[in-house]
C-alpha cells in the first residue's frame, strides 16, 4: 500500500512511525529466516528468489488492487503462464465475491495520522459490504497471521479516532462494522475471504497499544546507549 513520501507527521511536524513499521519491529520472523536459510542451502541468493518472476498470488493481488484502485492492471506477458492463469482464476473468484457482497469502495490508500497515539497508517480501502461500512484489506500469503488483525485494529482506530470530519462525511459515518481480509495464496493463487466483526479485534487493538509503547521505550533505550 502507498505511504506518504514524507512519512507520517503530527500537526507540529513531529515524525511518527507507521503501523507496519511498529508491528514489523516485533513480529515473529522465524519462518522468513528459515526460508532464507533454505535458499542459501540450495545455493540461491534469497534476494534474487524474492524478486523473481511473479507468483500466482502476485498476479491476483495486482489485478485485485488495480480494480479497487481504478487503475490499469500492470502484468508482464513474460511472466510464467501458469502463474498468470492461476492468478486470473483467483481474480475471477474475487469478482464473484465482490458482486455477491455488493462491495462498494468509498476511498482507497487513505493516509491518517493519530495525534493521540502518535502513529500513522495508510488504509488499503474502506467502503460498504452488504450495505455496512467496513475496512477492506488484501494480502498475498499462504496463511493468516495474528499481525494482520493487529494491523486492521490499528487502522480502525486511525479512522474512528482521527479520521477527521471530511473523511467521516465521505463514508457516511465514523463507526466501522467489520473487517474483510482478501487473501490470495502465493503459489496456487487460491482466493480466500476472511471476515471479523469489530468486537473480535479488541485484543488486537490492545496488542498494538503495547507495541506502540514498547516501540517508544526501545527508541529511548537506543538513545541512552548511543
Secondary structure, 3 states (H helix, E strand, C coil): CCCCCCCEECCCCCEECEHHHHHHHHCCCHHHHHHHHHHHHCCCCHHHHHCCCCCHHHHHHHHHHHHHHCCCCCCCCCCCHHHHHHHHHHHHHHHHHHHHCCCEEEEEEEEEEECCCCEEEEEEEEEEECCEEEEEEEEECCCCCHHHHHHHHHHHHHHHHHCCHHHHHHHCCCCCCEEEEEEECCCCCCEEEEEEEHHHHHHHHHHHHHHHHHHHHHHHHHHHCC
